[in-house]
Amino acid sequence: MLGRKGTFSAAQALFRCDISYSPPPPPPPPPPHPDHARLHDPGHRKYRTKAEVEQMGAAQINHILKANEFSHTLPRGPASHGVLSFHSNLLPSNHPSEDCRSSATCLPGGGGVLFGVFDGHAGAACAQAVSQRLFYYIAVATLPVRTLAELECAVEEERAVPPLLEWHKHPQDHSSHDGAEISFHSLRNYWQERLEDEQEEEDGGRVGSALVDAFCRLDYDLSVEAQIQMSLSSFRRVSLPGDALCPSSPLRAALSGCTACVAHISNGVLHVANLGDSRAVLGVQEADGRWSALSLTNDHNAQNPDELQRILGEHPQSERRTVVRHDRLLGLLLPFRAFGNIRFKWSAEMLSRLYETRPEVLSALSEVQTPPPHYLTPPYLSARPEVSRHQIRAVDKFLVLASDGLWELMHRQTVVQLVGEHLTGLQQQRPITSGAGVTLGSMQRLLLERKGRVLSVLEDQNTTTHVLRHALGDDGYGAVEPKRLAKMLSLPAEVARRYRDDITITVIHLNEANL
């Protein structure tokens, strides 16, 4: 199956030639203070002095906050599936960031719009791989069998393969074509198995089950690809392209891990598939104009009683005291569901063979240790997402997807309030058109009222940057304290992680807010 003709050219077409949209590169940063180059050097351990923090002006602060911001407006019509636009931003704490984000439109058959945030741990490799590959699996899982048959026929006949996705990416978002051929082989195997199955569910349940299937299949493929790399390199006793020390190697991706929170929007129906502790929160504007937050996800950790009972129930009673210790899986891992992390999934024999034959893996990945203590009945970690379905209503104005780095700093109601007020303020900046009966006096009153409302949002046109600014600089009364913000942004790289995690936010604009 893997050796059929045309697979490499098809991989190039599918993974290198998909339509993508990227905004122009951001402008160069403002001239820094003479000491800033030294202070931003991760290898330099000197803390900024109070005077140096105060010298970080608004231009430097804005450059840091806006370096990864991204906005995109979707064309009105059926192809947008009810999505008006979206804003996104990523503020790293780790270097490189272990968070990733993705956004794309499924092209064949009007399949919907996809958004995702991915929070990596034990390195960025798994989050990077999943952020690039998961949406392809979702596209294959949701496509009609007839379309998959046409796709397979094009590969077999070495014809042009139509793109599956239109990506919407920031220039700095991770994008690598290393291992594209391996990824294509795995994806093709997936759609071939769907063709052999030849059974399709009714539309009502197809998207939800397809999301579960896509998540589980990608995690399975990550594991299989790592096993193949391990067995081939051990048998040949030579280093292969994409070997374990390469950041994009299958072993490295499978040994690290990531959570995922993905939104699929199609024809006014929202599905959210969640794995781990990132969250999706819907911003609802009530009839009286007030904002309320509707959670669409549950955290998969020890703080969730249902999740705790699930993990305990999957293992013998004799392990009840060891499966979860100190609120961590086997005393080590916080999320109870994640991609990768094969050291919580493989058998003890396979892990022992890995550590014996590939000792360089241990030295390269400092957080990876020998098999965890009390490792008796694997797998302990699941990649099966929890899926929720929501029919989008007129009162549902936006959806917030964010990694746990944001939710550790802000309550969901505060986030929704900030986003709602910001989007309302942006709408109020639009030109005012005069109509019959409008006098100069009433126009002046309207302008003065609008000026007061939008002062707080003029600094950021991107909603997620506005949220970041408040998350890091909030003074406790709803305003931003510039000195606090400068201090949080000026922490040395090796210290910043103690105060906050990587933060990734995507806000999807569904309906216009009521003014």
Secondary structure, DSSP 8 states (H G I E B T S, - for coil): -TT-TTHHHHHHHHHHSS-EE------------TTHHHHT-TT------HHHHHT--HHHHHHHHHTT-EEEE--SSGGGTT--EEEEEEE-SSSS-SEEEEEEEE-GGG-EEEEEEEEEESSSHHHHHHHHHHHHHHHHHHS-HHHHHHHHHHHHTT-----SEEEE--TTS----TTHHHHHHHHHHHHHHHHHH-----HHHHHHHHHHHHHHHHHHHHHHHHHHHHHHHHHHTS--TT-TTSTT-HHHHHHSEEEEEEEEEETTEEEEEEESS-EEEEEEE-TTS-EEEEE-----STT-HHHHHHHHHTS-GGGTTTSEETTEETTTBS-SB-EE-GGGTS-HHHHHHHHHH-HHHHHH-TT--SS-TT--S----B---EEEEEE--TTEEEEEEE-HHHHTTS-HHHHHHHHHHHHHHHHTTS-----TT--HHHHHHHHHHHHHHHTTTTT-SSHHHHHHHHHHHB-SSSSB-HHHHHHHHTS-HHHHHHH---EEEEEEE-S----
